[in-house]
C-alpha cells in the first residue's frame, strides 16, 4: 500500500464525536451528518436509547460508524476517544431531558447535564478540540415576556432541566470569552417530533412518554387507552396549549448547517431552531387522526403546574446566519411518526 500523503489526509472526511448519538435527535443527526460526508464516533451510555438504533442508522446511510458504550462523565474514556479517533469537532446531545423528572431528581440532572458537560469540555480542551455544537432547549426562556421567542428574550428557566441547559450555555459563553479559539454553536430546540421517512428510527421513549406526539402515537397504536389533554381553558384559540413543533429531520439539518458554519471559521452563534408556527394539542391530535385513519381517544384533565399556555419560535436568525429553515408540515410530522409507530408494532 502506498504511503498516505499530506494531501490524502486533508481530503479525508472530518471525524466527529457525537455524544448521546443513539438518542432520538442524535440518531437523526447522525444520518444527516453521514449524508454530508462526515465520519462519526458515537458515545452513548444507552440510558434512554438502544444500541440497535445505531445499526439502523447504518442501514439508512449505508455507512459504518464507530460506537463507544460509555459516559461523558468518564474523563479517561473521553481522553482516549479524542486522541485515538482524531476528533475534529463534537456535537453534544448527551443528557437527561424529562422536565417533570428533573423536579423529582434534580441532582441527577445537575450531575449528568452540567457535570458531564464540564468533563467533556475539559477533555476537549486538553485534546485541543475546540469546535462544539451544543444541544440546548427553549426551556431556557421560561415564562414568555413576549412571543415569539427571539434569541434576545430574557433567560429565566422555571425547572431544573432548563436551569441545567442555561448553566451549560453560560459555561460555553465564558469559555469562548476566555479563549477565542473556541467555535461554539448553541442550538435552542423547540418541540422535535416526527421520524425518519424510512420508518427505521424515531422516538420510542422508555416508560410513559413525556412528550405529546409519542403519546398520541401510542394511543393510535393501542399501547395506551387515551390521551390526557392537560387543560382546555387556556387563552388560546381552542383552549388547549400551543407549542412549536419541528420535524426531527429539519432539526438534524440545522445541526449540520451549524457545524459547517463553525468549520468555515465563522463566529460562535446562539440560535433558535423551531418551525415558527404554533399548533394546539387538539390540532396535533386531529392531524394525527388524519394520518393514521383512526380516532385518538382523549379526555380533558386539569392544567399541570408549570405548563405555559403557548410558545413558539422566531427562527429568522438561523435562516439569516445558516441559510436554514424548517420545511416540514404538521401533516408530514404525523405521517412519519405513524409510519415509525407501525414499524414498532410489527417488530413486537
VOLUMKOL-573269 format. One line per field, with one value per residue (C-alpha): x, y, z; residue number from 0; residue in one letter. Coordinates in steps of 0.02 Angstrom, whole numbers, plus 32768, in hexadecimal, padded with zeros to 4 digits. Example, Ala and Ser with C-alpha at 12.3 -4.5 7.8 and 13.67 -1.06 7.14 Angstrom:
<rs>
u	c(8267,82AC)
v	c(7F1F,7FCB)
w	c(8186,8165)
pos	c(0,1)
code	c(a,s)
</rs>
This chain:
<rs>
u	c(8000,8043,8069,7FE4,8013,7FEC,7F70,7F19,7F04,7EB7,7E3D,7DFC,7D51,7D4F,7D35,7CB4,7C8C,7BCF,7BA2,7AF7,7AF2,7A80,79F5,7960,79AC,7A5C,7A35,79DF,7A6F,7AE8,7A8B,7A94,7B4D,7B7A,7B1A,7B84,7C25,7C5C,7CA7,7C53,7C85,7BEA,7BFB,7B5F,7B38,7A8E,7A31,79A1,79CB,79F5,7A96,7A2A,7A03,7AB5,7AA5,7A0B,7A6A,7AEB,7A60,7A17,7ABC,7B16,7BAE,7C05,7C1D,7C83,7C1A,7C64,7BFF,7C2A,7BFF,7C31,7C5E,7CEA,7D81,7DFB,7D89,7D72,7E2E,7E48,7DBF,7DF4,7EA9,7E95,7E0A,7E55,7DB4,7D9C,7CFD,7C76,7BB8,7B7D,7AD1,7AF2,7A87,79E5,7950,78AA,786B,77FB,7880,78FD,7893,788E,7947,79A2,7A4C,7A48,7A2A,7AB3,7B2E,7B06,7AE5,7B58,7BE5,7BE6,7BFB,7C88,7CE4,7CCA,7D08,7DA2,7DCB,7DAF,7E1E,7EA9,7E9F,7E9B,7DEE,7D93,7CFE,7C59,7BA0,7B39,7A89,7A2D,7973,78EC,78CE,795A,78DE,785F,77BB,77A7,77B9,7794,776F,77B3,7852,78EA,799C,7997,790A,793D,7979,791A,78FB,7875,78AF,7953,7962,795C,79D5,7A53,7A4B,7A64,7AF7,7B4D,7B26,7B75,7C0F,7C21,7C13,7C96,7D08,7CFC,7D1A,7DB8,7DFA,7DC8,7E06,7D64,7CDD,7C35,7B83,7AFA,7A58,79B6,7936,787C,7815,7866,77EC,77DE,7850,78C1,785B,78A1,7843,78E2,7908,7897,7865,7844,7852,7868,77D3,7748,776F,7790,7769,76C6,76E9,772E,769E,761E,7678,766B,75B1,759A,75FC,7596,7623,75C6,750B,74FA,7551,7542,753A,7577,7509,7489,746E,750D,7503,7523,74B2,746C,749B,7528,75E2,763D,76EE,776C,7789,781E,7841,78D8,7925,7919,796C,79F6,7A15,7A28,7AB6,7B12,7AFE,7B3C,7BD4,7C02,7BEE,7C6E,7CE4,7CE6,7D36,7C9C,7C77,7C1E,7B61,7AC6,7A2C,7978,7947,788B,7805,77C9,7715,76AD,7637,75BE,75AF,7507,7550,75D9,755E,74ED,7580,75B7,7508,7512,75BD,7591,74DB,7498,7456,74C7,7468,7482,7440,745D,74B5,74E5,7578,7623,768B,7711,76C5,76C6,762A,768B,7738,778A,782D,786E,78F2,7919,79C9,79F2,79B3,7A1D,7ABD,7AB4,7A3F,79D3,7919,789E,7842,77CF,7716,76B6,7668,7715,7748,76B0,76BF,7777,7753,76C7,7735,77B8,7734,76ED,779D,77AD,770A,7741,77E7,7792)
v	c(8000,80AB,8120,819F,824B,82F0,8315,826F,8299,8342,82F0,827A,82A3,82F9,8282,82BA,8280,8276,8266,8219,81EE,8157,81C4,8208,82AB,8268,81D4,8240,82BA,822A,81FE,82B3,82C2,8222,825F,82FE,8297,8291,81FB,81DD,819C,818A,8187,8151,80FC,80C1,80FA,8135,80E6,8040,8005,7FC1,8075,808B,7FEF,803F,80E1,807B,8026,80CD,811F,8087,80BE,807C,80DD,80BB,809B,80B1,8078,80F7,8194,824B,824D,81CF,823F,81B2,816F,821B,8238,8193,81AF,8262,822F,8187,81BE,8265,82C0,8366,839F,8369,836D,835E,8310,82A3,82D1,82B0,830C,82EC,8390,833E,82C3,8350,8397,82ED,82C3,8369,8326,82A4,832F,83A0,830E,82CF,8370,83EC,8384,8315,83AE,83F0,834A,8349,83FC,83D9,8342,83A5,8432,83BA,8369,840F,83EC,8493,8481,8459,8455,8451,840D,8490,84AF,8534,8510,858C,8619,85F0,8651,86B6,8771,877E,8707,86C2,86A1,86F0,86CD,8775,873D,8740,8698,865D,85A0,8562,84AD,8453,840E,84BC,84FD,8476,84AA,8561,8535,84DB,856C,85E5,8576,8574,8630,8646,85C8,861D,86C6,8683,862D,866E,85CE,8579,8571,854B,853D,853B,84FA,8517,8495,84A7,8404,8380,8301,828C,8200,81D4,81B0,80FF,80D7,808B,810D,817E,81A7,810D,8146,80C9,80CA,814B,81CE,827D,82CF,82E2,8293,81EA,81DE,81FC,817C,80FA,811E,8108,8065,8021,8025,80A7,80BC,8179,8220,8296,834A,83B0,844B,848A,8537,8590,8634,85DE,85C6,851E,8528,84A8,84CB,8509,84D3,84E2,8435,8416,8379,831F,8315,83D3,83DF,8368,83D2,8468,8410,83ED,84A3,84E1,846F,84A5,855A,853F,84DC,856C,85D3,863B,867A,8621,8629,860F,85E4,85AE,8514,850C,8512,85BF,8580,8553,84BC,8490,83E5,83CD,83FC,837B,82F4,8319,831B,8272,822C,825E,820D,8167,815B,8134,819A,81D1,81B3,8249,829D,8345,834F,83E0,844D,8412,8486,84DF,84C4,855F,858E,85AA,85C2,85BC,85EF,867B,861B,86A5,86BA,8604,8622,86C0,8676,85C1,85C9,854A,8540,84BA,8476,83E9,83FE,83BC,833D,82FB,82F3,8289,8216,81F2,81D4,8159,80FB,80E3,80B0,802C,7FE7,7FD6,7F76,7F02,7EE2,7EB5)
w	c(8000,7FD3,8064,808F,8053,80A8,801D,803C,80F4,80D1,8059,80DE,8128,81D1,8263,82E2,8391,83AD,8465,847F,83C7,83DD,8421,83C2,8382,8382,8310,828E,8293,8278,81D7,819C,81C8,816C,80D4,80DE,80D9,818F,81E8,8291,833C,83AA,8468,84C4,856A,8527,85C3,8555,84AD,845C,8407,8379,8348,830B,829F,8252,8233,81D3,816F,813E,8110,80CA,812D,81C7,8267,8303,839E,844C,84E3,8568,85C7,85B2,866B,864A,862F,8609,8582,8535,8533,84D9,8458,8432,8416,83BF,8348,8310,833A,82E0,8338,83B2,83AE,8461,8479,8512,85A8,8602,85B9,8613,865C,86E0,8716,872A,87B8,880C,87F5,87E4,881A,878F,8712,8754,8758,86A9,864D,86A3,86EE,8653,85E5,8652,8640,8584,8570,85DA,856F,84CF,850B,853C,848F,8434,83EC,83F2,837D,83D4,83A9,8449,8459,84BF,84D4,84CA,8583,85A8,8581,8608,8610,8570,8584,84CA,843C,83D0,8432,83E2,8419,8473,84E7,85A1,85E3,867D,867A,86F3,870F,8736,8685,863B,86BE,8692,85DC,8609,867A,85EA,8575,85F2,8601,8545,8538,85C0,856B,84C3,8515,8569,84CD,8423,83D1,8409,8384,83D4,8394,8418,83CC,842A,83F6,83FF,83F2,8384,833C,82A7,826D,81DC,813E,8139,81DA,8221,82A5,830A,83BC,8427,84DC,8567,85DE,85D1,854C,858E,84E7,8489,83E0,841B,8497,840C,83A0,842B,843F,8383,838A,841A,8499,8502,851D,8509,8506,8599,855F,85F1,85F1,8575,85BD,8586,8528,8481,83E8,8427,84DF,84D5,84E0,8445,841C,838F,8343,82D0,826A,82AF,8201,81F1,829B,8263,81C8,823C,8297,81F4,81C0,826A,8266,81B6,81EA,8274,8204,8187,8212,8234,82E3,8370,836A,83D6,836F,837F,8319,8309,8284,82B6,82BA,8351,8351,83DD,842E,83DA,8331,8344,8379,82E5,826B,82AF,8298,81E1,81D1,8221,81EB,8298,832A,83B9,845B,84CC,8567,85B9,8660,86D2,86A4,86DC,8748,86E4,8637,85CA,8566,84C5,847C,83D4,8384,831B,82B7,823C,8281,8257,81A7,8198,81E2,81A7,8111,816F,8188,81BE,8127,8163,8185,821B,81A4,8175,822B,8255,81BE,81E2,829B,8270,81F3,827C,82FB,8283,8270,832C,8332,82A6,82FC,83A0)
pos	c(0,1,2,3,4,5,6,7,8,9,10,11,12,13,14,15,16,17,18,19,20,21,22,23,24,25,26,27,28,29,30,31,32,33,34,35,36,37,38,39,40,41,42,43,44,45,46,47,48,49,50,51,52,53,54,55,56,57,58,59,60,61,62,63,64,65,66,67,68,69,70,71,72,73,74,75,76,77,78,79,80,81,82,83,84,85,86,87,88,89,90,91,92,93,94,95,96,97,98,99,100,101,102,103,104,105,106,107,108,109,110,111,112,113,114,115,116,117,118,119,120,121,122,123,124,125,126,127,128,129,130,131,132,133,134,135,136,137,138,139,140,141,142,143,144,145,146,147,148,149,150,151,152,153,154,155,156,157,158,159,160,161,162,163,164,165,166,167,168,169,170,171,172,173,174,175,176,177,178,179,180,181,182,183,184,185,186,187,188,189,190,191,192,193,194,195,196,197,198,199,200,201,202,203,204,205,206,207,208,209,210,211,212,213,214,215,216,217,218,219,220,221,222,223,224,225,226,227,228,229,230,231,232,233,234,235,236,237,238,239,240,241,242,243,244,245,246,247,248,249,250,251,252,253,254,255,256,257,258,259,260,261,262,263,264,265,266,267,268,269,270,271,272,273,274,275,276,277,278,279,280,281,282,283,284,285,286,287,288,289,290,291,292,293,294,295,296,297,298,299,300,301,302,303,304,305,306,307,308,309,310,311,312,313,314,315,316,317,318,319,320,321,322,323,324,325,326,327,328,329,330,331,332,333,334,335,336,337,338,339,340,341,342,343,344,345,346,347)
code	c(x,x,x,x,x,x,x,x,x,x,x,x,x,x,x,x,x,x,x,x,x,x,x,x,x,x,x,x,x,x,x,x,x,x,x,x,x,x,x,x,x,x,x,x,x,x,x,x,x,x,x,x,x,x,x,x,x,x,x,x,x,x,x,x,x,x,x,x,x,x,x,x,x,x,x,x,x,x,x,x,x,x,x,x,x,x,x,x,x,x,x,x,x,x,x,x,x,x,x,x,x,x,x,x,x,x,x,x,x,x,x,x,x,x,x,x,x,x,x,x,x,x,x,x,x,x,x,x,x,x,x,x,x,x,x,x,x,x,x,x,x,x,x,x,x,x,x,x,x,x,x,x,x,x,x,x,x,x,x,x,x,x,x,x,x,x,x,x,x,x,x,x,x,x,x,x,x,x,x,x,x,x,x,x,x,x,x,x,x,x,x,x,x,x,x,x,x,x,x,x,x,x,x,x,x,x,x,x,x,x,x,x,x,x,x,x,x,x,x,x,x,x,x,x,x,x,x,x,x,x,x,x,x,x,x,x,x,x,x,x,x,x,x,x,x,x,x,x,x,x,x,x,x,x,x,x,x,x,x,x,x,x,x,x,x,x,x,x,x,x,x,x,x,x,x,x,x,x,x,x,x,x,x,x,x,x,x,x,x,x,x,x,x,x,x,x,x,x,x,x,x,x,x,x,x,x,x,x,x,x,x,x,x,x,x,x,x,x,x,x,x,x,x,x,x,x,x,x,x,x,x,x,x,x,x,x,x,x,x,x,x,x,x,x,x,x,x,x)
</rs>
